[in-house]
Amino acid sequence: MAASSFLTASHAQLALAISGQGSVAAPSQPDRLALSSGGLRLSLRLNPKAAELKQRSRRFVKIRSAVIDTADGKPVTEELMEKSVNTIRFLAVDAVEKANSGHPGLPMGCAPLGHILFDEFMRFNPKNPYWFNRDRFLLSAGHGCMLHYALLYLTGYDSVKDEDLKAFRQWQSKTPGHPESFETPGIEVTTGPLGQGIANAVGLALAEKHLAARFNKPNAEIIDHYTYVILGDGCQMEGVSNEACSLAGHWGLGKLIAFYDDNRITIDGDTEITFTEDVNARFEALGWHTIWVKNGNTGYNEIRAAIKEAKAVKDKPSLIKVTTTIGYGSPNKANSYSAHGSALDSEEVDATRKNLGWPYDPFHVPEDVKSHWSRHISNGAAHESEWNAKFAEYEKKHNEDATILKDIISGDLPAEWEKALPVYTPESPADATRNLSQQCLNALAKVLPGLIGGSADLASSNMTLLKLHGNFQNSTPQEKNIRFGVREHGMGAICNGIAHHSPGLIPYCATFFVFTDYMRASIRLAALSQARVIFVMTHDSIGLGEDGPTHQPIEHLMSFRMMPNILILRPADGNETAGAYKVAVLSQKRPSILALSRQKLPQLSGTSFEGVEKGGYIISDNSSDNMPDLILIGSGSELEIAAKAAEELRKEGKRVRVVSLVSWELFEEQSDEYKESVLPKAVSARISIEAGSTFGWEKYIGSKGKAIGIDRFGASAPAGKIYKEFGLTAENVIAAAKSL
């Protein structure tokens, strides 16, 4: 018997929900649907929208006796597979519904992918989230974090319990609204701003390739793990992802596998209004291997085959485009922006339960699903134990390398490493702090095995090349000079990923200070996620001269001083530059910005390592009893000006104290007694001098003090001329002192 009729989209969805024995097939005509059961065969014509739904939303009828051969060799019935996937979906749906806030659509669409990846491919130990040789997973589309939390919960991580799922997005919860590495063990990096996660993944994969090249030996491959990441349409649109992925292709990061959740929905609607490029073609041009899984909703074998294919490609990263339906299973909100950024609502949740045949209460995990996932606890322990045994053998044969690698894994620093930093005297030649920075970097490279970094196409100007090492490239991944090209934003995000790979890796990156505007989001995430990245920012003021106002930072120092959990260090000479590096290396849970000069500066009398560690300190003072007539406060290149002005004022009988305020953040961390010893409250005559915005200086100079700085854009001229025209001179400081 045969029949033919025209179906609307809703009729097609109803037909696809048929349960029992039977099958659904996709004929060669894309606008037709074939159903068969017993002796009945139906050939149904779909309207165009229903045809699309057939491709993006169709559910295969369950064949309850079927057994699936999984990638890890553990057979599972199709019924259990389907139940497990729906468990992930409804843990996400229920958590978002309880919070009345969140993004259920991505977890509902990506549940099959997440299930297969975590259950069959990834190597990890739930009871030790920091096991070194684990595979790393990142959710670049961080708004869909309930997918990740559900997977951590099912696999047995202690960081996500039942009560944590029920506290999704609540105060002090372990399940915040976007993944936060510092809150939830098992979360590798903090993601949320779209595009950052895929760029972080490039950094993690770079770290794996670099360390493997340095430490693996023939027949002793102790570093061998993959970096997996899910990104969405929004990540693809953000420029930072293309910057990082361009480098990943160039570097041939073969153990980076990215899943592009191709659900074609953003907050504003279908991507046909904004994003119609051929993503796979672009990634092929970037040097990636590309695969397309056309049925990410129920095509389990397609997903498995794609991951296997990607893992077999060793010489380039892989992008697997997985076409899914956002909000899969929701009768009225699937394949629409309504499933993207808000709870489904109680009626739609009930309808989704009925549509997917889910009879359970909220947050319920069926016993057979629990049993299936529980093996990951013992499997994870076995993975780590096997690796530990392998490393023990490695250590016997390669003790020196093993010792270095253990320090990189643990974050332990070599004894007395800081003694490698250069020491300067007032007789040492004047030099730009960017050049002094290079001397420090090269000294540290000899004693810190985890130091690695580079510049955004400005290495010869930022002075960041490590002279004893070559370039990190596809063919030389053991080297330490990273050439980022003109990709500041991607550079910062990649370094964040490197920092999160291992506590002993110390990434640094460099550009002109003004170009932090291009990478501010990455710097902010470094601060938020407690990533020790050293941002080497040269050409830190109008002192760069002729390049003019487009390249001269004005507001930048103050803008970063307002950012939480980041150190801003503006050294004035060699000793302060060395001290800044010591502080930056020791700051394991926060990034540092070193603001460095282009122009030469003298080595000042009174500066010190120890002073930098306190943030602010006295470099000269001719007063007694902590009662100077005047306090001059400077930083960086302007400390020299303050020192010169003090000399002249002292000739006139004034008692003048000069304070180097190299880091506001460190100074604020000192005791009240120490701060009073440097800036006594009884002394109101204070002048600050800094070649940047005066905003904020009232904190240290008070209402009666005077701030000398720049509150307009700069100008193109030689540095000396600009300083004079803007009043950044000893003469102007003296005049201001007399006016007080």
N, C-alpha and C positions, 0 to 999 in steps of 0.2 A: 504494500500500500504506500502511496506517495502523496504528499500534499504540498502546496506552495501558497504563501500569503505574504503580505507586507507587514513588517513589525515596526512599532515605534521603539524609541530607546528604552522606555520603561518596560514595554513588553519583552524586549530582548533581555533586560536584566532579570525579569521574572523567569524566563525560559532558562537562563543560565543558572538559576538557583535550584533546578530540579535535582532531587537526591535519589539514591538507590542505584540499582545496577543500570549500566548504560554508558554512553560516551558522548562527548562533544567534539566535533571535528571542525577544522578550518579548511573549507574547500579552496580551490585555486582562485575563485572569485572573491575579492575582498569584501564585497557587500552581501555575502550570503553566509548563513550559519546552518550546519548540518547536525541534526540530532538523530540518534537511533536508540531503540530499546526493543529487544525481542524482535518481532517481525515488523515493527513500525519504523519507518524512516521518514524524516521531515527535512525538507530543504526550504529554508526560510530566508526571504529577502529582507535585508535591513536598510533603513534609511541611513544617510551618511553619518549622522551622529551616533546611531546605534552601531554602525560598522566600526567606528572609532572605539566605542565602548567594548565591542567584542575583542579588539586587540589589546586594550588597556585594562579592562576590568573583568574579563571572563574567568569563571571558576571551573576547573575541571571537576567532573562528578567523582566523588570518592569511590574507590574500589577497595573495600575494607580488607580484602585478603592480600592486597599487593604488598610486597616487601621491597624497600628501596635499598640499593647498595650505596652507602654513604662514602664520602671521600676518606674517612678514617677507618673504614673497614667494619664498622659496627652496623649491622643491618637494623632497620627500623621500619615499622609498618607505615603505610601512607596515612592511616588513621592517626597514629601517634604524631607523625610529622605535622599533619594539619592541626592537630590539637596543640602541639607545642608552639607552632607559629601563631596561632590565635591567642595562646597564653601571653605571648609578647605583646600582641596588639592590645589585648584588653587590660593588661597591667598599665600600659600607656594611657589608654582611654580612661580607665578608672582614676588614675592619678591626676590627670588633667581635669577630669570632671570634679573630683573632690576639691582640688585647688581653685576650681573655676577660673583657671588661667593656664595657658601653655599652648603647645602645638602638637595636637594628636595626629595630624595628617601624615607626617614623615614616618613616624614609627609604624603606623598602620600599613603604609606602602612598602617600607623597607624591612618589615619583619622577616620575610623569607630570606633575604640576603643576610641580615644580621644573624639569624638562626644558623644558616649553613656555614657562615664564616667562623663564628665562635664555637659552634658545636663540632665542626668537622675539620677545620683547617688550622686555626690559631693554636699556638703553643704558649701557655701561660700557667702560672700557679696562683689560684685564687687566695691561698693562705699566705702568699708572699708576693704582693703586687709589685715589688721592686726587684724581683729576680732579674739579674742582668740580661740573660739571653732570651728573655721573653719576646714574643711578637708584640709590636705596638699597634694600637688601634686609636684613631682619632676621628671625631665627628666634627668635620669642618662646618657642616650645617648644624651648629650647636643648638639651635632652637628645638631640634628634634631629640633632645637629650634623654627623654624617657625611653627611647630605644636602648641607649647605652646603659642606663640605670637598670632596666629590666634584665638585660643580659648579664650585668654584674651580679644582680640578685640571683638569677637562675644558676649561674655557674659557681656560686658559693662564696663570693667576696664578702668579708666581714663588714666592709664599709657601707654596704647597702642591704639593710634588713627590711622586713615587712613594714615596720613602723616608719622607716625612711621613705618608702614608696608612698605611704599615706601622708607623709609630711612634705610632699613635693612642693617646692617654691615657698616654703614657710621659713620663719625666723630660725636661724641657726641649724637649718636642716642640712643633712649630708647629700641632699638632692636639690641643689639650687636650680634656678631657671635656665641656666646655661652651664655647661661642664666647667668645673673649677678644680684644677689639679691640686691646689693647696687645701681643698676641703674634702675631697673624696678619693682615697687610694683606689687605683684602677683607672682613674682619669689621667691620661698622660700629659695633656696640656690644657690650658684654659682657652676655650674657643667661644665664639659668639659673634663678634664682628665678622661678617662673611668674607671668605677668602683667606683668613688668617690660618685656619686649621690645615688647609692643603699646603700652605707655605711652611708651616711648622713641620708637617710631615716630610717635606723635602729636607729640612734640617736634620730630622731624626734619621732619615735614610742616608744622608751624607755622613753622619756620625758613624753609622754601622759600616758603611763602605770604607771609611777612613781607618777605623779601628781594626777592621778585618784585614786590611792591607798591611797594617803595622804589626799585628800580633799573630795572625794565623800562620801556621807552618804546614808543610807537606804532611799529610796524614794526621794533622792536629788542627782541625777547623773548630776553634772554640767560640768564634763570633760568627753567628749564622742565624739571623732573624729578619723577619719581614716587617715592613711598615705598611699598614692598611689604613685607608681613609675614605670616608663617605663625604662627598661634596654635592651641592645642589646647584640649581640654575643661578641662584644669587651669588654663590661662590664663583661660578664661572664668569659672571659679569664683572666682578670686582677685579681691578687691574692687578692687585697684588698676586692673585693666583696665576695670572699669565707670566708675570715676572719670575716667580718661583718655578713654575712648570717649565719655562724656557730653559732655566738653568738645570733642572732635573734631567731634561732630555740631553742637554749638552754634556752633562757629567755621566750619563749612562747609568742612572741609579736603578739597577735591575731588580732590587728588592723593595721597590716602592710600587704598590698596587693601589690605584685610586678607583673608587666606584662612583660614577656620576649618576646620581638619582635623577633620572630624566622623567620627572612627573609633569613638566610643562606648566606649572602653576606657581605664581608668586602672589604677594599680598594684593597687588593691583589686578590680578586675573591671569588669563592665559598668556603664556609667553609669546604668543603670536603677535602681541602688540609691542614687544620690546626686544625679543631675543630669538632670532630665526637663523643664526649662523649654523653651519655644520661643525659641531664641536669636535667630533672625531677627526675630521679632516684637519682642523686646526692643530690638534694634538699630534697627528701624524707629521705635520710640518714642524712641530717642535721636537720631533725625534722620539716620540712615544710609540709603543705598540698599542693598537686599539682593538677593542672587541665590542660587539653590540649584543646584549641579551634583550631580545625583543619582548619577552614575556617575564618581567620581574615579579609579577603577582603570584603565579603558580608554576612557573617554569623552573622547578628545582634543579632538574638535570642540566638545564641550560646554564644556570648559575654555577653549579659545580664544575661543569666543563670549562666555563670561562675562567674560573680561578685557577684550575689546573693548567690551562693554556698560558695564563699570565705568569705563573710560577716557573713554567718551562722556559720563558724568555729571560735570559740572564744579562743581556747587554743593553737593555733599555727599560725604562719604567713602563708600566701598563696602565691604560685607562680603560675601564670596563663601563661602558654606557649601559645602564640597567633601566629599561623603560618600565615605570611603575605607575600605579594610580594613587595619588595622594588621598588619604582617608579611605583606603580600600575597605570595602564591606559596608560602608555607611550608605544606606539607600538613597538619601537625599543630599548628602554633602560630599560624597566621593567625587574626585575629579573637578573640584571647585576650590576657590580661595577660602570658602567657608570652613574648610577642614584645616586651613593652614595655621591661623594664629589665635584660635579661641576654642574653648570647650565645645563639644558637639551639642550639648544640652541633654537633659534627662530623657526626653522623648526620643531623640535621635539615638542615644545610647541604647535604649530598649529596642529600638528598631534594628540597630546594628547587631545586637545580640541575637535577635530572631533571624536576621538575614544570614548570619554566619553560624547559626545553630549552636550558640554558646549559652547553656542553661545555668551557668554558675554565678554566684554572688560576686560583687566587686572584690578584686584583689585575690581571688581564689586561684590556686595553682593545683590542677588535678594531680593525684598521687603518682600516676604513671609518668606524667611530665616531670615531676620532682625527681622520681627515680632515674629517669633518663639523663637528666642534667647532673645528677649527683656524682657521676663518675669523674667529673672534671676535677674534683678535689683530690682524689687519688691519682688521677692522670697527671695533674699539675705537679704534685709532689714527686712523682716518678720522673717527670721531665727535668725538674731541678736537680734531683738526686743523680740522675744520669749525667747531667752537665757538670755537677760538682766532681764526680769521679773522673770525668774526662779532663777537667781543669787540674785536678790533683796530679794526674799523669803528666800533663803539660808542664806543671810547675817543677817536677823532678828533672825534666829535660831542658827547660828554658827558664831557669830561676829568675834571671835578671828581668826578662820581659814580663814574667808573671808578677813580679813585685811591682813593676810600673803599672801594669794593667789593674792590679788590685787597688792601687792608689786612685786610679781614674774611676774605678767602680765605686769606691768608698768616699772619695772626695778628700782623702787625707793629703796634706801638703808635705813635701819633703822638709826635713829639719833644717832650720835656718835659711830657708829659701830667700828670705827678704834681704839677706846679706849680699846677694848677687846684684842688688840695685846699686847704681852708681851714686857716689857722694861728691858734692860740689863745694867749693869754697868761693869767697868773694873774688878771689884771683882767677877763678876759672873764666874762660872767655864767655862773653855775652852770646846768647843764642835764642832762637825762637823756641817756645815750649813744644811746638810740634816736632822739632828736631830732638829735643831732649826726651820727648816721648818715645821716639824711635830707639834711642839709646836704652831706655828702660825696657821696651818690648823685647829687644834683642838680648838684653841681659836675662830677662825672665824666661825667654825661650830655651835657655840652656839648663834651667832648673825646674821648670814647670812642664811636665810631659803632656798636660792636657790643653796647653795654650794653642789656639788655632783661630785664624781670622783673616780679614782682608778689608778691602775698600771698594766703594762704588765707583770704579774707574778713576780713582784719584790717588792711587798708592804713592806715586812719586811726589804728590803734593801734601797728602796727609802724613807721609813718612811712616808707613805702617808695614813695609816689607820686612820679613824675617830673613836675614841674610844667609843664614845657615840652611835654609830650606828652599825647596822648589815650589812650583805651583800645584795645588790640588787640581787634578784634571782626571778625565776618564781613565787615562792610561797611567797616571801617577797619583792614585788616591791616598797614598801614604804621606804625601807632602802637606804642608800646613798653611801656605799662602793661598787664600781663597780669592779668586778674581770674580767679583760679583757683577761687573759691568755696571751700566748706568741703571741701577735697579734698587734705589734706596729702600723702598717699602719692602720689597721682597727680601732684601738683605737683612733687615731687622727681624723679620718674621722667621727667616731661616736660622738666624743666630739664636732666637728663642727656642727653636726646636733642638738645636745642638745642645744648648744649656740643659734642656729637660731630658736629654738622653742619658747622661751620666753625671753625677755630682762633681767628678774631677775634670770634666771638660770645661774649659774657660774660653768661650768665644768672645772675640772683639770684632767690631766693625767700624768703618770710618767713612766720613764725608765732610763737606763743609757744614759748619754749625747751622747755617741758614736753611740747609736742605733737610734738617730734621722735620721741616714742614711736610716733606714727602713721606716720612716714615713715622710720624707721631703715633699713629694707632699701634704700630708694633712696639714702640717704646713704652707706651702706656700699658700694653698687655704684659710686657716684661716686668714692669713694676707690679702690676696686679697679681701676676702668677709667680712672683718671687724668683725670677730667673736671673742668675748672675751673668749678665752680658755687660761687657765694657764698651760703651759707645765713645769712640775717639773722635771728637768733633773739633776740627781745626778751623782757622780763619774765623775766630770767635767774636770779632768786633769790627768797627770801622777801621781798625788797624790794618785790615787787608788792603785798604787803599783803593787803587784805581778801578777795580771791578765795579765799584759803585753800590748804590742802595739795593739793587736786586740781590746782591751777594752779602750785604752787611747786616748781620743780625742785630736787632734792637730789643725786641720784646722777649726774645727766646729764653734768656736766663731766668727771667721772672716767671715765665709760663711754666717752665719745668720745676722751678722751686715751689710752685703751687701743687705739683703732682705728688700724690702720696707714694711712699716707699721707693724713692729713687734718690740717689746721691748726686748732687751737682758739685763738681770739684773744679775750681778755676785757679790753677797754680800760677804763681808769679815767677818762678825760676826753676832751676834744676832740682834742688832739694825738695821743693814742694811738688814738683812733677813726680819724682820718685816716691814721695810720701803718698801722693794720690793713687799711684798704682798699688802700693801696699794695701791701702784701704780698700780699693776696688776688688782686689783678689780675695781679701778676707771677708768681704761682704757676700756671703754665700746665698743669702735670701733676698737680695735686692740688686738691681742693676745700678750702674754708675755712668754718668756722663762726664767726660773730661773735656772741658772747654779750653782750647789751646790756641796760642797766638801764631800768626804768620810772621810778625815782626820780631826782630831780635830784642831780648831783654837782658839786663845785667843780672849777675848772681848777687843777690842781696845779702847783706849782713843781718843775721838774726833769724833767718828762715830755718825750718827744721822738719824732719820726718814727724817727730813727736807732736809738733804744733798742728800739722795737717790732721792727725788723728783726732784732735780735739775740735777741728772745724774752724776755730778762731783763736788767735793767740797774739801776744805782744811781741813784736819784732824789735822795737826800740822804745825807750822811755827815759826821760831825764827828771821825772817827778819822784816824789816819795810819799809814803803813807797812802798809796792808792788814790791820790788826789791831783791828777794833772789839770792844768788849765784848759786843755783842749785834747780831744781824741780824734785822730784821723783814721778812717777805716777804708781800706781798699781791698781789691781782689785782682788777681791776674796781672795784666799789664799795667794797671793803674796803681798797684802797690808801690811801684817805683816812683810815681808822681807824688804819692803821699809821703814817702820817705824823703824826697828832695825838699818838699814844702816844709816838713818838720825841721830839717836841718837849718833852713833859713829862719824859721820862727824862733828856734832855740837861740840863734845868734842875737835875737832881740830880747832875750830873757824869758821867753815863754817856756812853760813846762808842758811838753807835748808828748803824747803817747801815740804810737803808730800800731795799728792792729791789722793783721791779715785775716780777713774773713773768707777763707778759701772754700768753706762749705757751711752754709746755713744749717743744713740738716744735722751734721755732726755737732755743730755748736749747740743746737737746741737739745741735744741728747746729754749734754754735760750737766753737772750738778748746779744748783742755784749759786752755791758758794763759788764755784769756778767761774761762772758767767759774771758774777759780781766782781771778781778779781780782775777781769778783763775790761768789762764795761760797767764801772760803778754807777749806781743810780744817782749819786750826788753830783756827778759831772754831766751837765746838760749841754755844754758846748761841744758839739760833735759834728763832724763833716764826713760824708761818704763820697767816694769817687769811684765810678765804674762806668765803662763805656757801653752803657745800655740803658734801658728804661729805669727811671727813678722810682717807679711804682713799687711799693713795698718797703722801701728803705726807712720809712718812718718808724718801723718796728725797732730799729737799732739807733736811729739818731734822735728820736723823740720829736715833740712838737716844736722845740726850740733849735733843733739842728738844721743843717742844710745838706741837701743831696745834690751832688754835681753828676750829671749824666746826660742822656740824650732821650728826648721824648718826641722825636720826629724821625723821619727816615734819614739815612745817611746821604753821602754825596761821593762823586767820583773825583778823586784827587790823590796825590801822594799822602801817605798816612800822617806824616808830620804836619802837613798843612791842614788836614781834616781835624786833627786833634786840637790844633790852635784855634781854628774857626769855631769849634764846638765848645771851647773853654775847658778842655781837659788838659790843663797845664798846672804846673806848680804855682805859677804866678796867680792863677785864678783861685787856687785853693788858699793861698796866702791872703788874697783880698777877701775871700769869704770868711776866713778866720778872723780877720780884723773887724768885719762887719758884725760878727757875733759878740 
